[in-house]
Amino acid sequence: MQDDLITRIFRAYEDFQDSKKAFLDELERKLHPFLEVLGAIIMLAPILWIFSLLLGTNK
């Protein structure tokens, strides 16, 4: 009886881990384009700021 309970708990935990992994994979797949653009903007902002200082557009 105790072995059966431990087995059921272990299977439920495995099912939970599989569901969590599937959810996170789907979330990553949907957010990937947005995160790519956000990363590009974050990397580009300091470069644009430096060019604006060099060209004297910051007053």
C-alpha positions as CSV (number, residue, x, y, z in Angstrom):
1,M,0.0,0.0,0.0
2,Q,2.8,2.4,0.9
3,D,4.7,1.5,-2.2
4,D,1.6,2.2,-4.3
5,L,1.2,5.6,-2.7
6,I,4.9,6.5,-3.2
7,T,4.6,5.4,-6.9
8,R,1.5,7.5,-7.4
9,I,3.2,10.5,-5.8
10,F,6.2,10.0,-8.0
11,R,4.1,9.8,-11.1
12,A,2.1,12.9,-10.2
13,Y,5.4,14.7,-9.6
14,E,6.7,13.6,-13.0
15,D,3.4,14.7,-14.7
16,F,3.7,18.0,-13.0
17,Q,7.3,18.5,-14.2
18,D,6.3,17.5,-17.8
19,S,3.4,19.9,-17.7
20,K,5.6,22.7,-16.4
21,K,8.3,22.1,-19.0
22,A,5.7,22.1,-21.8
23,F,4.2,25.3,-20.5
24,L,7.6,27.0,-20.2
25,D,8.6,25.8,-23.7
26,E,5.3,27.2,-25.2
27,L,5.8,30.5,-23.3
28,E,9.4,30.8,-24.6
29,R,8.2,30.0,-28.1
30,K,5.6,32.8,-28.0
31,L,7.8,35.4,-26.3
32,H,11.0,34.7,-28.3
33,P,10.3,37.3,-31.1
34,F,9.4,40.0,-28.5
35,L,12.5,39.3,-26.4
36,E,14.7,39.4,-29.5
37,V,13.4,42.9,-30.4
38,L,13.7,44.0,-26.7
39,G,17.3,42.8,-26.6
40,A,18.1,44.7,-29.8
41,I,16.6,47.9,-28.5
42,I,18.5,47.6,-25.2
43,M,21.8,47.1,-27.0
44,L,21.1,49.9,-29.5
45,A,20.1,52.6,-27.0
46,P,23.6,53.3,-25.6
47,I,25.1,53.4,-29.1
48,L,22.5,55.9,-30.2
49,W,23.1,58.0,-27.0
50,I,26.9,58.0,-27.7
51,F,26.4,59.1,-31.3
52,S,24.0,61.9,-30.2
53,L,26.7,63.1,-27.8
54,L,29.4,63.0,-30.5
55,L,27.3,64.8,-33.0
56,G,26.2,67.4,-30.6
57,T,22.4,66.8,-30.8
58,N,22.2,66.7,-27.0
59,K,21.5,70.2,-25.7
